[in-house]
Amino acid sequence: MIRKFITALALMTALLPLKSAAEQMQRPELTPDQKLRMATALIQSYYIEDVDGQKLADEAITAMLKTLDPHSSYSDPEETKELTQPLEGKFSGIGIQFNAATDTVYVIQTIAGGPSEKVGIRPGDRIIQADDSIIAGRKLPNSAILKILRGEKGSKVNLKVKRGGEPELIDFVVIRDDIPIYSVDASYMADDSTGYIRVSRFAEDTAEEVERSINKLKAKGMKNLILDLEDNGGGYLGAAVELASKFLLKGDPVVFTKGLHSQPAYFNLDDDGEFRDMKVVVMVNQYSASASEILSGAIQDNDRGLIVGRRTFGKGLVQRPFPFPDGSMIRLTTARYYTPSGRSIQKHYDKGQGEEYMLDLLNRYKSGELWSADSIKLDESLRYETLRNHRPVYGGGGILPDVFVPVDTTYFSAYYRDLVAKGVVNQFCLNYVDANRAQLLKDYPDEDAFSSRFAVTDGLERQLIAAGEKEGVEFDDEQWQRSRPYVLALIRGLIARDLYEDSSVFRFLNPLLPEYQEALKLINTPDRYDALLRGKK
């Protein structure tokens, strides 16, 4: 048998065309495009099994991009739609904010003027069924629920809703419409003269949203601003430039970009920003990235305000979208961006080592950087100066804050973690509001009244602890005492969010956070604020 195989192999080899060494040297070189097309054709024509050509192309593109930087990426049509919707600022749906902590979709809020509000759906309603899709009892992930509730503008969805003590399900016919997605998660007065605004993304309407929020707060007496960019992963570069323009002066640079195949682009202001005289403190952390870093860098380099928190992520690469006709898209890194002082804040990466790149945050944790600014290694060769006061700033890995604030774990405990992870706190608050909504709104007609008078009683604490034990979270008194201030603030915030607006939860939790405390103290201490801006510690 072996001899027969060897003989057959020899015959097959003999049938292959032989080329002399000279002929082989004269072979034309294949271009990369030709080689890829040939490889694809060979696989589709000769592979032992049927091949999905589309899947083959998708995986080839993905593999190619992985050999480049960590931020170039490919998305199929469905993924592209999910990626672009949050940045385009709207989608078509029924206009509710919901919670699916248990096996039921619980309506937390209806969007004012939205489709659900128009037909009479209320906070506290539970959506049991949408058209032929049963929602209750299936423990669907949020992504699956969104696919059911969202749809084309003008399309109808028939909902069956359980409301409070009503014995029968209520039928609603909702006409889907465009629903705005907001960038401003919270906006309120932190004290008599200081406003707080939290921005979660940089999308088409971000600058306009922030401007509206500032004007509302100015009407309440705001003179100073805390701008919270913690956990903001970025978005559109143009949105960051537009928002920066609200605070800077005519001629101030915001950012510039350079790439091998693109001309340098400089973004400078043509006019004074309308909020140019307002004191500004920007809150950032290790998850603040991209457009967040562009805005923070512009504020810092122009000596326009102060940055508080921890070193930002360090994403200084610009991705340009290249859509395909089928709806898929490549987001290709085409340039680096530089802050006004000329520094690149892109952290180090090795091509093709995306996983190692993403471990950077874990390495910061292990090195102790999240607890001590002294653990940050500064490269003097990447030292720059701010444009007006000539303070030292550094490139090569994120925006370093002017005032470092370590990670706070004061209130954290395994008991608190389990209460939250199992949805106990969230569901407890939903149930409490569901049972007491009318009385709560009568006793506390607005958020100010609730904030000043509502307290979590000992009885409510015991009920929460009992609810946790029912879900298998064993009570631990030492851990409860450690986490109790934060849990009580969270309860008040979640109840207020259900009764009033989304930003309520931040209003109750922020005062416990050291970075927020530092920002508020700094902005209310003019001498220290001015000294830090001049580069004096």
Buried (B, 14 or more C-beta within 10 A) or exposed (E): EEEEEEEEEEEEEEEEEEEEEEEEEEEEEEEEEEEBEEEBEEEEEEEEEEEEEEEBBBEBBBEBBBEBBBBBBBBBEEBBBBBBBBBBBBBBBBBBBBBBBBEBBBBBBBBEEBBBBEBEBBBBBBBBBBEEBEBBEEEBEEEBBBBBBBBEBEEEBEBBBBBEEEEEBBEBEBEBBBBBBBBBBBBBBBEEBBBBBBBBBBBBBBBBBBBEBBEBBBEEEBBBBBBBBBBBBBBBBBBBBBBBBBBBBEEBBBBBBBBEEEEEBEBBBEEBBEBBEBBBBBBBBBBBBBBBBBBBBBBBBBBBBBBBBBBBBBBBBBBEEEBBEEEBBBBBBBBBBBBBBBBBBBBEBEEBBBEEBEEBBEEBEEEEBBBEBEEBEEEEEBBBBBBBEEBEBBBBBBBBBBBBBBBBEEBBBEBBEBBBEBBBBBBBBBBBBBEBBEEBBEEBEEBEEBBEEBEBEEEBBEBBBEBBEEEEBEEBEEBBEBBBEBBBBBBBBBBBBBBBBBBBBBBBBBEBBBBBBBBBBBBBEEEBBEEBBEBEE
